[in-house]
Amino acid sequence: MVSARPVSAETLRHREAEFLIASASRLDSIKPDDTSQLQLSDALTDNLHIWNLIVDKLLSDPDCQFSNSLCLQTTALAATVLRYTHAALATPTPTAVHLLVTLNRELAAEFCAESTFVT
């Protein structure tokens, strides 16, 4: 039996950044209209799940390598993501989806930038 390799904080954050970017690309590729509602709903739900996993990990990790500021900002952003996700599920607009795409990309960039300073 093969044992699992330990994942460093840097590797974990880069992986989370990859998930955020992939989700942003998926959301960005869907044009909100009547025919894409199910596809958009699935993509929004998946994106919300990614954010929940990230925030849960940040809040549950007593040895979090990131600054308190980044942890708190990420948690606050998650509340914004939740609000805009529910708004986009109820009434999909290009603005709401674009905001979610932007938040994903910004957080991914921040994770990659801050993880380069983790020792």
N, C-alpha and C positions, 0 to 999 in steps of 0.2 A: 504494500500500500504506500502511495506517495503522500508525504506530508505537505501541507500547505505552506507556502512561503510567507513569511511575515511581510506586511505591506507598510512601508514607511509613510509618515505624514505627507511627505512631498509626493510620493507616488499616489496616495489616496486623493490628494487635492487635484493633482493633474487628471486623474481618472474622473473625478467629479466635474472638472472643467470640460472634459471631453463629452460627458453626458449632457451638460448644459448647452454646449455648442451644437451637438447633434439635435437636441430638442429644439433649439432656436432655428436651426436650418429646416427642420421638419415643419415647424409652425410657419416659418417664412414662405415655404413653398406652397402652402394652402391658401388659396384665394377665397375669403369668406363670401359664400353665396348660398343659395338654397340647395344646390346639389352637393355641397361639400360639408354640410352640417355634421354628419356622423364622423367624417374623417377629422374635422376640426375638434369636435368634442373629444375624440380619442386622444388626439395630440395634446389638447389642453389638460386632460386628466393625467396623462403620462408626465407632462411637464410639472404639474403640481406634485405628483408623487416624487419626482426627483428632488424638488425643493424640500419636501417634507423629510426625505431621507438625509439630506445635507444638514438641515437644521437639527434634526434629532441627533445626528452624529456630533455636531458642534456642541450641543447642550449636554450631551451625556458623557463627553470625553473630559475627564478631570485633568488630563495632561495635554490639553489642546495646545498645539504648537503655534497657533495664530494669536494675534493680539486680541485683547478684550474688545477693542474697537471694531475689528473685523467681525468678530462673533456677534456683537450686538447689532451691527449694521446689517448683517446677513439675516438675522432674526427679524428685524424691522422690515427688510425687503420682502421677506417671506409673507408677511402680513399684506403687503401691497400686492404681491403676486396672487395671493388668495382672493383679494378683492377684485382685481382685474380679471382673474380667471373666471370667477362667478359671473361677472358682468359680460365677459366674452361668450360664456356658455348660454346666457340668457339672450343676449343680443350681440351677435358677432359683428364687430366693426374692425376695419383695418387699423384704426388707431389703437384699440385695446390689444390686438394681436401684436402690433409693432412694438408697443411698450414692453410686452412680455419677452419678445425676441431681444430687445435692447437690454433688459435687465439680465437675461441669461448670459449674453455676451459680456456685459460689464463685470458680472460676478466671476465668470470664468477667467477673464483677464486679471482680476484682482487676486484670485486664487493662485494663478500662475506667477504673478509678480511677487506676492508675499511668500510663496513657498520657496522662491529662490534665495530668500534670506534666512530660511529655517536651517539651523545647524543640527 
